[in-house]
Amino acid sequence: MKTMKKSMASLIFLLVAISVLTACSTSTNKEIKKDSTTSSADEKAPIVIQHALGETVLKQKPERIVTIAWGNQDIALALGVVPVGFSAANYGVQDDSGMLPWTAEKLKELGEPEPIIFQDTDGLDFEAISDANPDVILAAYSGITQEDYDMLNEIAPVVAYPEAPWVITWQEQIMYNAKGMAMEEEGIKLISDIEQFMQDTVKKYPEVKGKKAAFTMFNATDLSKFYVYTLADPRGEMLEEIGMIYPESIQKAVKDPSNFYMEMSAENADVLDDADILITYGHDKTLATLQADPILGKVPAIQNGAVVVIGDNTPLAAAGTPSPLSIPYTMDEYLSLISEVAKKLK
């Protein structure tokens, strides 16, 4: 049986260390199309949600919410609803809880410190999901296959991604999942609140605005290739949301705009030459390793030390694919790291 975790493992591998903050509201460069996901909020029922794997119809407001894959539980929690079960976080967790700190903090605030968590690293736990007796399964940010979807749909209606696995902005994640909870208006307000928070926070770091930046991933054991996250990925989009510029040289190199990353040969490292700042995952020796490489070391941002290194397998690294809980929790830390590097640029 094909499982979601083959896709999930690949995602996390690429999301964080080959070894994890985009705009869909009226204030950003993408617009959430209400007619593609549901009927008007004034209509009581049914709720119809179109997505890449089919059509989800909810005849009434679901009470028992299950979420699977990455971060979807944070949306339910941000809307004040504790899922009856959700997938364990498998990256950036510093203890054995299966939860990132912002998730655990919100659960405690909502009075549910010991939730039911699915251990699905090796594949979806269909039995555990079924045992949770859900009214709806939220998977807007996921890589579930059609086969996964069909099996899950036998348990409860499923809300999948709009067009392609893992390609969805954080705003769309909120809207699709909120609609799957019959909480569309609350979802719209949540997006507005987070965007306002981001705008207010960015103002504290004016040196970041206007700098050309790219989010990358290098494997220190194999520098013959590297990865660049595109504007289809939340990391790339987040750079634009905080006032930075996605380099034109990288945009031109994107052959498929629906792909969330590009794998590049080191010989094509000049694609990074337009970037003032590179952001990547790693550790305290990552920059020195890149600078010592005969090819990558010639990239201006690397040569100049203008590289923001986010500690691998940390909560901040996991926040690279953001949620409505992780953004407020990590935004200051993220911007302060970029700001430190931006201040050093001539």
ABEGO torsion letter per residue (X at the ends): XBBAAAAAAAAAAAAAAGXXXXBABAABABBBBAAAABBBAABAOBBBBBBAAEBBBBABBBABBBBBEBGAAAAAAAAGBBBABBBBBABGBABAAGBBAAAAAAAAAAGBABBBBBBAAAEBBAAAAAAAGBABBBAABBABBAAAAAAAAAABBBBBBAABBGBBBAAAAAAAAAAAAGAAAAAAAAAAAAAAAAAAAAAABAAABGBBBBBBBBBAABAABBBBBBAABAAAAAAAAAGBBBBAAAAAABABAABABBBBBAAAAAAAAABABBBBBEBAAAAAAAAABAAAAABAAAAAGBBBBBBBGBAAAAAABBBAAAAAAAAAAAAAAAAAAAAABX
